[in-house]
């Protein structure tokens, strides 16, 4: 096989690999948090590098009020929220 064909095929393979990786890329999940001690674990995980280590794509969004975070989830402003079970079931 000629060098030109090998170079062309290598280029095509690279484009396919890049496009495949982009197609399967994990989206970033915006996660709402408010002032409750149990939810601090998310910041500990972020600080210790666990998100990167396990390829978890989270953006932590702090809310000063618990109800504001619940409302943000209901309005679709965040993807997920740390909240009580009753507040999760109530809208359903």
N, C-alpha and C positions, 0 to 999 in steps of 0.2 A: 504494500500500500504506500502511496506517495506521501511525502511529508505534508503536502497541501491538504490531502484528504484526512490525514490524522489530525491536523490542526483544526480543520473544519468540524470533524466529529467530536473532538474534545470541546470545542466551543458550544456545539449543540448540546452535549451532555451537561455542560456547566449551566446553560440557560434552563434546561429541564430541571436540574437539581435545585437551582435557585427558585424557580417558579413553584416547584413542588413543596419546598420548605415554606414558602410564603403562604401557599394555600392551606397548609396544615398548622400554621402558626397559632399558638394559643392566644386568644384575645385577653386584654387586661380587664380584670373585674374590679369595678369600683365598689368598695366595701365601706359602709357607714358604721361609725363607732361613736359612742357617747360615753359619759362618765359613769362607768361601772367597773370595778376592779377586775373582774374576770375577762374583760375584753382587752386588757392591757397585754395579754399574751400575744395578740397580733403584732403589737409593736416590738415585743421581745423577739418574736420570730423574724420580723423584718430586720431588726438590729443585728441579730446573730447570723444573718445571711441565709436563712432557711428558704426564703422565696427563691433566691438565685440557685441554691443547691438543688432544690427539687423542681426547678423550672416552673414555679407558680407565679403567675402574673397578677399581682394585686396592687391596687392603688388605694391606700387607706385614706378615708375622708372623715375628719373629726367634726362632730356636731356638739355644740355647747349644751344642747337640749335633747333629751331622749326623744321626745315627741317630734321634734324637727327632723330627726333622722328617720323616724317611721313615716312621716309625711313625705320626705324626699323619696323614699322607696316607693310609696304609693303613687307618686307623681312621675316615676320613671327617671328621676334625676340621678339615681345610683342603681347599681345592678343587684346589690345584696346589702343586708343590714344585720347587725347584731341586735337582736330584740327578743323580747319574751314570747313564749309560745302563744299566749292569748292574743297578743297584738299581731301575730302572724295569721292566726285563724280567723280573727274578727272580720277582716275584709272579705274572706272567702264565703 
